[in-house]
Amino acid sequence: MSISRSKLAAGLGVAGLMTAVFGTVLVFVGPLIVDQQIVKNVQINPHSGMPYTMWKDVPVPFFMSVYFFEVLNSNETLKGEKPVVRQKGPYVYREFRQKDNITFHDNNTVSYREYRQYHFFRNMSIGDETDIVVIPNMLVLGAAVMMEDLPYAMKLVLSAAFKTFNEKPFLRRSVGELMWGYEDPLVDFLNNFFPGMIPFKGKFGLFADFNNSNTGLFTVHTGVDNIRKVHMVDSWNGLKKVNYWNSEQCNKINGTAGQMWPPFMTPETTLPFYSPDACRSMELVYERSGEMLGIPTYRFVAPKTMFANGSVYPPNEGFCPCRESGIQNVSSCRFNSPVFISHPHFYNADPVLLQTVDGLHPNEEEHGLFIDIHPKTGIPMNCSIRLQLSLYIKQVSGISETGRISPVVMPMIWFAESGYIDGPILDTFYNNLVLLPSVLDYMQYVFIALGGLMLVAAVFLGICDKDKPYNSHINSRGANELKQVESEKTSVKKEHRKVIQEAHL
């Protein structure tokens, strides 16, 4: 019996030691296994199956919500009074994105064009695309500011053309026309007599060049040679930098294309990206940690300096000429049209801008820009990119259509591009990149605890086994002495009987 317990103690000891060692090894090797799996899934590799398909044809539903700033007092504005606007929207469009012309290069980069299509979603919108909106006429008031420094006679010609084509300083058009374009003979006139002044022909619309278009030829790193460079832009339309701005730093093309970022983020990480629509690179900064349906996230937001002018934030001097802080002049990449971009309702901008227009109510919840991203993979889980387009308008001598308009940066429209991971994609993401690593994390400690219990059991059996041989020896000795006594008693009895028998004889 003592030999059996000894073998059991030895077996438990060996098994416990091996289990504890295995658990300890998992503590160090487990995270490496998870990281290797992440690297494999985030690389741009045509042989990676589902991850490549998700990169090529973005399965996440994207929506563009559009809000117009309808002018309520257009006649009074022409007389020099403060404009009064009312937000009208949202008008929501489902955005479909697909990469095409994909070409892999020997230097571990890949080139592609991403095409966009927009489809109106009536059930998510406040109204229909036939709704009428009153906004400033960019072809009149924008062209007037662009022509301000031309000879007076030229401005008279332009004003006469406006009257000939019955162009008014404020438009009354449907949402669909303002978004995707309408026929306007003035466009042909301007292209013929002022070539290059407007960047389009045919229909004029605020988003006429968005639908069924692409964002240019992006060349990005695949991450095969260095995962820290995955998705980072190598060039855009063959360029390493643009020439719209007045400093080398502002002209740089930095970051990714704005859809994914390199993995293994920390709170010190920033999110740089290049936006062809804004003609510049931007950078978001870490705000806080959070969670989305059990998945850990980092929230990144726009710093207050994103659209600050050069006097408030000197590195932005290259984006000037500047006006009030919080709005950026993009005329240099928009054919010199007096267009400004900013956060909606002039959020985070100079308060003086709110004093020139009534009807604006900026707040972070509705107008702040953010991206919630899974820090381990660099994949956005939820985002909302919100930007506003404004037009600088004023009275221009020689062009009577401008009336006595006081100089003002007039909000026209703002839009939010938003998307989030949901449904089967979210389930797959959660299972592969959150649940399995968590199970592996728990299992390593289970193995260590189980190994420890087995070692304790082995020690206990070993201690019990040491006492057993001594007890067995004592018991055996007692039994022998008892037998000897019984034997002596039997001998005495036999001797006694023999004596009695002899006496009888």
N, C-alpha and C positions, 0 to 999 in steps of 0.2 A: 504493500500500500504506500509506503514511504517513497519508493522509486517512482510510482505513477504520479504522485503529487510533485515530485521534483521535475519530472519531464514537463508537466503542465506549467509549472512556474517558469521554466526555461523557455518554453514555447511562447507563453504570454509576454515574457520579457523581450524576446526577439521581435515578435509581432508589434508590440507596443513601441519599441524603439524605431522600427522601420516606419510605422504609421506617423509617429511624431516627426521623424526626419522628413518624410514626404510632405507633411503639412508645412514644415518650416521652409522647405524648398519652394513650395507653392507661394509662400509669402513674397519671395524674391522673384520667382520665375513667372507667377501668375500675371502681374501687371505687364511684363514684357510680352507675354502671349497676347493679351488684350491689345496692347499698343501695336503689335505686328498686324493684328487683324484690322485695326483701324487704318493703318497705313495702306494695307492691301485694298480696303474699300474706298478710300478717298483719292487714290491715284486715278488719273485719267488714263485708263487702259482699256482698249477695245475688247480684250479677252476676259475682263472681270465680270461679265454678265450683267446682272441687275444694276450694280452701281454705275456702270457706263451708260446703260439705257436711261437711268434717271438723270444723269448729267446731260445727255443728248436731247432727250425730250422731257423737259421739266414737268413732272406729273402733279406738282403742287398747284392748286387752283389760285390764280392771281386775279385780282380785281382792281380796276381803276375807277375810283369814285371822283366825279367832277362836280365842282361847285362854282357857280357864276356869281359875280358881284353885280347885281342888277342896279342900274342908276335910276333913282326915283325922282330926281329933279334935274333932268338934262337941260331944260330951258334955262333954269336958274344958274346952272353951272356955266353955261355959255355967257352969262352976264357977269361972271366973276364971283359968284357965291360958292360957298363950300359944298362939294359934292356929298350927296347922301346915298349910301348904297345899302342893299339888302341881299344877304346871302340866299341863293336859290339852288337847292340840290339836296341830296346827291343824285346825280345821274350815273348809274353804275354800268360798267362794261366788263365783261369777262375777257381776260387777256390770255391768249394762247401763245406760247413760246416754243420754238423749235430750232435747233441748230442744224445748219446745212453747210455744204462745201467744206466738210471736215477733212483736214489734211495733216497727217503726223509727219514731223521732221526728225532728222537724225540727231539734233541737239536737244532732244527731250522736250520739244514744244509741239503744240498743236494749233492750227489755224482754223477758224470757222466764222460763219456769219449767222447771227441769230435773228430769225424773222418773227415779227409780231403781228397778231391779228386781234381785233377787238369786236366783240359782239354785245349788243345792248341787252341788259337784263332788266326788263320792266318791273318784275316783282320785287327787286331790290332798290328801285329808284323812286323818287318822290313824284315823278310824273313821266310823261312820254317825250320822245325826241321832237315832237311837234310843238312843245311848249315854247312860247315866245319870250325872248329875253332882250332887254335894252342894255347895251354896253358901248363903250367908245369905239368908233370906227378906226381901226388901225390904219387902213389905207388912206384916210384923210388926216387924222390928228397925228399919227405916227410919221407920215410922209411930210407933213408940215414942219415938224421939228427937224427932220433930216435935211430939209431944203432951206432951213432958216438962214444959212450963210451964203446962199446963192444970190445972184443979182436980183434986184427987185422985179425986173421985167420977167424973169423966169418964174418967179413966184406968182405973178399975175397970170401967166399962162397956165400954171398948175391949178390956180383957183378957178379959172375959166373952164378947165377940163372937169373939175369937180361939179360945176354947175351944169355942164353939158351932159354928164352921165348921171345927173340927179343924185350925187353923193352927199349924204348928210353927215354931220360930225358924230352923230350917235346912231347906231344900228338897231333896228327892230327885226330880229331874225329868229328862226327856230333853233333849238338846241342842236339838232342834227346838222343844220347848215353851218352853224358856228363851229361845230366840232370838225366835220369832215369836208366842208367846203361848199361853195355856191358859185355859180357863174357870175362874173362881174366884168363888163367890158372895160372898166377902168384898169384892170390887170393888164390887158393887152396894150392899152394906151401907154401905161407906165413902162412896160417892157420895150415898146417901140421908141419912145421919146426919151426915156431915162433908163437905158439898159444897165442892168446890174443893181438897180435900186432895190428890187425885191427878188428873193431867191427862188421864185416858183413861177410857173405858167399855168394857165387854165384856171381851175377852181382855187378860191382862197378860203382857207379854214385854219383854225388854231392848231388842229391836229391832223391836217390834211396829209402831211408827209409821215405820219406814224403808222397808219393802217397798212398792212401788207408790205411793210418796209423792214429793213434790217438796221442794226446799230453800227454797222461798219465791220471791217475785217479785224477781228481780234486774234492775236497770237499769244497764247498763254503757256506757262510751264505745266508739264504733266505731273511733276513730282516724282518721277521714276528714279531720278538720280539724287534728288534732295526734296524730301517731303515738306520741308519748310518753305519751298518755293511753289508748291502746287497751287494752281489757279492764278498765280501772280502774272500780270500782263507783261509780256516781253515787248510787244509793239501793238499799235493800233493803226490800221490802214498803212502799215509799213513804217510808221513814225515812232520814235522813242520819246519825242516831245512834240507839243503843238507850238504854234507861233501866234496865238491870239493875244497873249498878255505881255507885260513889260518887264518881267524878270524871269531868270532861268528856273527858279524854284516854282513859280506859278505855272510855268509851261510844262513841267515834268508830268509824265504819265506814270502815276504810282498806284500800287495796290492791285486788286483783282478787278474783274468785270462787274462786281457788285452782287454776285449770286452765292458764292461760296468763298471760304477763306482757309488758310492752312490750319491743321489741327493742333491740339495741345496748347490751348490758350491759357493765359493767366490774367488776373485783374490788371496787370501792367500792359497787356496787349492792346493795340489799337486796330481799327478796321479801316484801312485805306482802300479806296476804290476809284476807278475812273468812270466818269459819267459823260458820254458823248452829248447828251441832251443839255447838260450844263456847261459843256466845253472845258471841263477842268477836273482835276482830282480832288477828292474830299476825304475826310478822315473822321471816323466816329470814335468816341472814347467810352471806356467802361463806366457804368453808373452803379449797378448793383447786381447781386446774384439773385436767382429766382428759380422757379420750377414750373414746368408746363406738363400737366397730366403725368406727373411722376418723373419727368425727364429734367435733370438739372440744366439751367440756362444762365448765361450772362446777358444782361441788357446793356447795349451800347447805344449812345445818343449823340446828337450833334452838339459839339461844344459851342458856347456862346460866341466864340471867335470865328465861326465858319463863314459868316457873311459880314463880319465886322469890317469897317473901312480902315485905311492905312494909318490914320491918326490914332485909332483905338488899338489896332493890332498891326504893328509895322510889317510883319511878313506878308500881309495882304496888300501892301502898297502896289505890288505888281499887277493887281486887278483893277487899279484905278485908270481913268478918272472916276472918283467916287463922289457919292452924295452922302446922305445920312448913313450912319452905321446900321448894319442889319439888312441892307439890301445890296445886291451886287449888280453892277452894270455889265450886261452881256452883249452890248451893242457890237463889240469887236468881233464876235463870232456869229452875229445875226445881221450881217450886212448893214451895220451902223444904225439899225432901227433902235429907238430909245426904249429898250425893253430891260426890265430888272427882274431878278429872281430873289426870292426870300422865303422865310417860313410863312405859312398862312396867317393872315390878319396881322402881319408885321410882328409876329411873336419874336421876342428877343431882339427887337430892333429899337432904334432911337424913338423914345416916346413922342417926339415932335411929329413923326409921321402920322400918328393917330389923331393929332390935332388938325390935320389938313383934310381929313375925310371922316364923315360921321357914319356909324354903322358897323365899326370893327370892334371885335371883342376877343382879343387873343388870350389863350390859356394853354398850358402844357398838355393837358389830357387830350384835347381835340386837335391841337396844332403842332405838337412836338413830334420830332422824327425819331424813330427807334428801330432797333433790330434785336430780337431775342435769339441767341445763338447757343448751340450745344458746344461747350468749350473743348470737349475731347475730340470732336470731329470737325469743327469749323462749319457745320451745316446750320443755316438759319431755321428756326422752328416757327417763328412768327415775326412779321415785320410790317412796318407802315412807313413808306417814304413819302413825305408831304412837302410839296413845293408850291409857291405862288408865282404867277406871272403878272407883272404890273407894267403899265405904259406911262411914260412921262409925257404929259401934255401941257400946253401953254398957248398963249396968244402969240401968233407970228404975223408980223406986219406984211401986208400984201396978200395974205390968204384969209379972206373974210370969214371962211367957214370956222375959223378958230375963235371967232367972237372976241370976248374979253376974258377968256379962261385964265384964271390965276394958275401959276406954275404949281403942279401937283403930280406926285407919283400915284397914279390911279390904279388901284387893284382891279384886275379884270376877271381872273379865274384862279382857282387853286385846285389841286388834285392830289389824291392819295393813292399810291400803288401799294397794295397790301396782299399778303399771302401767308398761309400757315399750313403746316403738315397735319394731315388728318386721315382718318379711315385706315385701310389696310397698310398704307405706307407708314403711318405712325406706329401701327402694331409691329410691323417688321423692324422698324428702327428701334422701338423699345425692346423687343425681344433680343435682337442681335447685339445692340450696343449699350443696353442698360441692364436688362434682366440677367443675361448670361454672365457678364462681368461681376454682377452682384452675387450670383450663385457661387461663382468661382471664389469670390472674396470670402463668403461665409464658409465654404467648404474647407478652405485652408485652416481655419481656426477649429472647425469640427474635427479634422484629422489630428491636429495638435492635442486637443482635449481628449479625444478617444485614445490616442497613443499614451497620454499621461495616465489615464485610468487603467489601461492595460499594464503599464509598468508598476503602478501602485498595487494592483492585484497580484502581479508576479512576486513582488517583494513580500507581500503578506503571506502568500503560500509558502515562500521560502522560509520565512520565520517559523511558521507552524510546522514545517517539515523537519526543522532542526530539533524540536522538542520530542518528536515521535520516537526515534530510536532509543532514547533514555527510558521513556515510559515503558516501552516494549521489553527492555532488559529487566527492569524491576519486576514487571508482571511475570516474566519467564522464571526468574529466580524464586519468587514466592511459590509458584506452582511446583517447582522441583522440591523445595523444602517440605511442602505439604504432602507430596508423594512419599518422601522419605519417612515422615512421621507415620503415615498410614501403613507403610511397609513394616516399620518397627512394631506398631501395634499388632499387626497380623502375626508377626514372629512370636511375640509375647503370648498371644492367645494360643498359638500352636504349641508352644512350650508348656503352657499351663495345662492344656488337655493331655499332653504326653505324661506329665507328672501325675495327674489324677488317674489315668489308666494304669500306670505302674503301681500306684497305691492299691487299687482294687485287686490287682493280681496278687 
